[in-house]
Structures are given as structure tokens and as C-alpha cells.
């Protein structure tokens, strides 16, 4: 089956718009990991993403009557820019439907390419549904971002270049996966031309639609996906892409948000370029593979698939990088509330550096501190925990606690002892005017809000922590209201970070 894509890939005449991108050695990272690590620089395309390859190849295959009527797509990111550029090159009228939550920088980039932008809905699914309606109304041709053979073939040219640029020994290639267009095209080509090369698909842990599909043998739709790596935040792998990938990939690796942030830093340190989160997913998987297998002196390649990130997100990314590199531990430590306790704690730490320290008095018996500390590896983190426990401290490891890292570190000390029946929820609000008002209107003043924390991360969705006073008997009613709201949410009332630093 992969053989059927080879001629399509070889025949793709995309280079009057796309460019052949370099395959750069990552010298610092190669030295650090004892392997030869190579980075295919798709962030250097004219639209800073590989997506222009597939979109343009699809346009080239359209008959003249379809070109004359125009094309349409639903996209909040790189596919929109790639299609707009390709359509501009060929003189085709392009319409792009984008969610109203799409950052202005992406909307403006598409308009600058001459496409008509239609803003509709809060989510990609709502935008895609409206795009399908416009197909019927206007007679437009829908250009799918990944689940189309011509789009897949266009993306496959990345692998064609990669194997030509590195003709020597190559042990494995790591490819980011969202809907699967890039991975399917590349895997089909690699496995036909060089079947001995291992191909690994890499996904975020909170958007692992391919991993679930491979496990189930069917295209399972995830109930919700994480949005940090928005370029690969897809709930269901494509039908055609899954048909290809289930026969061509050697495994699926999942990576955390922190590991993706660490990979963004690695790319910056080797290239002085800033990848978008989805663009660094493949490298995060490559590093995890080395860590899990212990391989040495291997030739490993991955794709930096894009660099369309908002500048505002860099603050959040840098905050999470050290944890992703396993160089920071975030802990809740309980100690006696008495003079000299902090000094003794610092002495017990020895030469370890403190990266963060948050505390506010709560009661005269015990003090709970939120502390970040420098470590070298996961094993060193475990050694630190053991050391503190042997010194008599009660320690809770919050390094992998999302609520602690997103919210608690900014709220430590916010206790309110007079509150009864407090519940705490973590939400993802669409980043648009009126999102908070909609939330408050849904509550209709039935429950008192006791805590609210929001921090802009430059993404399409804002992370929000909300506390409310809700009697036990009213909690099913609250649950029903939150379900109607249709914002992703998590009940954090039993989260240890909340109990240590915010609850009564």
C-alpha cells in the first residue's frame, strides 16, 4: 500500500512555492546525548511550516473548473497560511474559515496572502462545520488539512528530501502527528525506499489519537484534547492517514507539555530559531527514545515542523522548560512553623539551588512551602525526595501536577478560613471577549465564587482556576451547569496542591 504513494510523491511539483529545506546537524544536542541528531528545518518554509507542501500539491491536482470556483478550508493555523499562499500563486480564490478564538497574528498572515477570512465559532469543529456549509452554498472545493491523498503526497516530499540529503546510515526518524498527513507521507516514502529505517510517530500525551487508534485497531475519537501543541491537537486520526500509518510506523511515542517545552529550548540553542510547540514534538519524542532505549552512536532524524508561535507564549514555555529537561523538581514541603525552620531547611538542602520559594503563614503549627529545586535527572529528584524525608520533612512531589504548575505557584498563601463547602475546578476558556461573561451567566449567581485565577499564555484557550462555595447537595446541579457550558474542565477539589496551599 505505501508503494501507491511513491509516484505521487515523486511527481509532486511544489517547488515554485515550497523550498527544499536543510537537514541540519544538532551539534550541541548530539554531543549531549552521544548520538548524531539531525533536524529537518520545515520552519524555514515561506509560511514557516511544512503545510504549504500538501496544500499546494492538492491545488495543482484540481481540474480547471474547480480552480475557477475557488477553494475553502477550515484552519486556525499553518494549513490556512499554506493554502492561502498556494492559491495566491495559482490565482485561485481561497476562503479560510477560522474560529473566532484564532490569534490576530494568524488571521492577518492569511489575509496578507490574499485569502478571504471568515471567523466562525469558538472551536475548530464549529469552523469546519461552517466551512462545509459554504462548500454547498458557494460550490467551493474543500481542501482537507491532512486526510487527502494529494495532501499526504505533498507532505511526503519532506522524506524524499531527507533521504537524499542524508544518504548514509540512518537508524530512525521521528515525525510529529496531529491528523497524520506529514507522518503518513513521510512513513510511506521511507518504508518503501529504506525499509530498514525505523519510523516513530510522536504525539502529545493529551492528544494521542494515533496511539489510541493503534491500540484499538480503529479510529477512536478522544473526548477532549490538550491545546498546548495546537498544531497537533487532533481528537481523531484521519481515515486515509491511519490506513497508511498502521502499516508503516514502528511505534508511537507520547510526550508531555514539559518535554515539548524542553525541546523548543533545544532547537533554539542549536539553531537560534524558536519552534512552535507542535514543531518541537518530534524532537521531544527523539529524546525520550534515547532515554528509554539508551541508544548510543545512532543517526536519528526528526522534523521541526513549524515556527508559527505567538511571542506571548514564550513566558509560559520558558517556565516549563527546566521541568521538561528533568532539571527542576517542584515540591510541597511541610515544616514546623517556628523561628529558624527555614534556615534549617536550607542547611539540609546542602549545595542544591532553590529555583522558586513561595510561602504565607497559615497557622501556628505547620508551615507548607511551595519550592522549586534544581536537580539533574529523575533519579536525582527521587534521591532529593528521599533525603528530605529522611531529614524528617513531609514532602509531596508536585513536579507532574498540572494545576500546581499552572496556577498554585501564582496563588500560594491565598487561604480563606471562613469559607465552607469550597470546590475547585480548572477550565480551558476560549480566548475571546465574552468567555468569562458566558461562564458567569451560566452560573446565574447561584453559587459564590471564592477564587479565580487566569493567566494569558498567548494561546487560543486560556487556563482558568475557579473556586466556588457549593453545598454537598447542590453539586450535581453544578455539574449539570458546567456540562452545558461546554468548556473543558477538571475537578481539582482533591488536588494535593490545593489542599496544601489554598483550602481551609
DADA-V394422 format. One record per residue. D_LAST is the distance of its C-alpha to the last C-alpha in Angstrom with 2 decimals. Layout:
D_LAST  D_LAST
//
This chain:
61.26  60.03  63.76  63.85  61.64  63.76  66.47  63.94  62.20  65.51  66.80  63.77  65.30  62.17  63.12  64.31  60.62  58.59  59.28  59.70  56.69  56.90  55.65  54.25  53.70  50.24  51.58  48.43  46.54  49.69  50.04  46.42  46.58  50.21  51.24  53.12  50.62  52.06  50.43  52.13  51.45  51.02  48.89  52.30  53.57  54.48  51.30  49.25  48.87  51.06  50.73  53.88  55.96  55.19  55.14  58.49  60.09  59.21  60.77  63.91  64.41  64.27  67.65  68.95  68.32  64.59  64.42  66.15  63.60  60.62  57.50  53.84  50.59  46.87  44.95  42.22  43.53  46.31  48.45  48.74  50.08  52.39  53.88  54.31  56.20  58.36  59.21  60.12  62.44  64.24  64.28  62.19  60.02  56.37  53.48  49.90  47.12  43.75  40.27  39.26  36.36  38.95  38.70  41.61  43.06  43.85  45.22  47.47  48.67  49.89  51.55  53.33  55.00  56.52  54.45  53.29  49.49  48.05  44.32  42.96  39.65  36.23  36.92  39.83  40.62  41.07  43.27  45.28  45.87  47.22  49.38  50.96  51.75  53.47  55.51  57.05  57.46  59.02  60.61  58.67  58.27  54.73  54.11  51.36  49.23  49.77  51.18  54.81  57.60  58.90  55.47  54.90  58.34  57.65  54.51  56.60  58.66  55.86  56.82  60.51  60.11  57.87  60.41  63.26  61.53  60.70  63.71  63.01  60.77  57.43  55.16  52.32  51.05  47.42  46.99  43.90  43.54  42.16  44.69  47.08  50.03  50.19  49.59  52.15  54.82  54.39  54.13  57.21  59.26  58.13  58.68  62.13  63.36  61.59  60.30  59.59  56.73  53.31  51.26  47.47  45.36  41.96  38.99  35.31  33.13  31.48  34.92  37.09  39.44  42.51  40.95  39.94  43.40  45.18  43.23  43.92  47.40  46.61  44.97  41.53  39.48  35.88  33.36  31.81  32.36  30.56  31.93  31.84  35.43  36.58  40.23  39.72  36.93  39.11  38.07  41.53  44.27  47.58  50.25  53.05  50.90  49.58  53.19  54.07  51.02  51.04  54.54  54.11  50.79  50.40  46.62  43.36  40.79  37.24  35.28  31.72  30.74  30.44  33.90  35.36  34.07  35.68  38.90  38.97  38.95  41.70  43.87  43.43  44.40  47.51  48.64  46.89  46.01  42.59  42.23  40.04  37.39  39.73  42.53  40.90  39.92  43.28  43.02  39.53  41.11  44.08  41.94  40.01  43.42  44.60  41.49  41.83  45.62  46.36  49.39  51.50  54.41  53.84  54.50  51.46  51.27  48.65  48.49  46.60  46.65  45.54  44.31  43.16  39.71  38.15  37.94  34.38  33.26  34.41  31.32  29.17  31.89  32.22  28.46  28.70  32.13  31.44  29.15  31.91  34.43  32.34  32.37  28.67  25.78  22.15  19.88  16.43  17.48  15.82  17.87  18.17  16.87  20.46  23.42  25.40  22.78  23.10  26.85  27.02  25.02  27.54  30.37  29.23  29.28  32.94  34.58  31.93  31.00  27.45  27.22  23.72  21.18  17.81  15.46  13.52  12.66  9.16  10.49  14.06  14.13  13.47  13.64  12.91  15.65  16.74  20.48  23.60  26.70  30.29  31.82  35.19  34.77  32.50  34.13  33.29  29.60  29.71  31.57  28.90  26.15  28.46  29.28  25.72  24.99  28.28  27.31  24.40  21.46  18.90  19.42  18.31  20.87  19.65  23.23  23.73  20.31  21.24  17.84  17.18  20.65  20.78  17.53  14.92  17.57  17.90  14.28  13.00  11.19  9.92  6.37  6.25  4.83  7.69  7.26  8.38  9.79  8.83  11.37  12.47  16.21  18.52  21.89  25.33  26.78  30.54  31.21  33.22  33.22  31.72  29.25  26.18  28.12  28.92  25.28  24.40  27.58  26.76  23.49  25.72  23.01  21.81  18.11  16.07  15.28  11.90  12.66  16.14  17.73  21.43  23.92  27.64  29.24  32.72  32.74  33.53  29.93  26.82  23.53  20.64  16.88  15.57  12.34  13.19  12.29  14.56  15.32  16.35  19.97  20.04  18.92  22.56  23.62  21.17  22.52  26.01  25.41  24.10  27.12  29.44  28.13  29.56  27.33  26.37  22.69  20.38  17.31  14.74  11.80  12.57  13.50  12.75  12.67  9.73  7.84  9.14  8.84  6.75  3.79  0.00
//
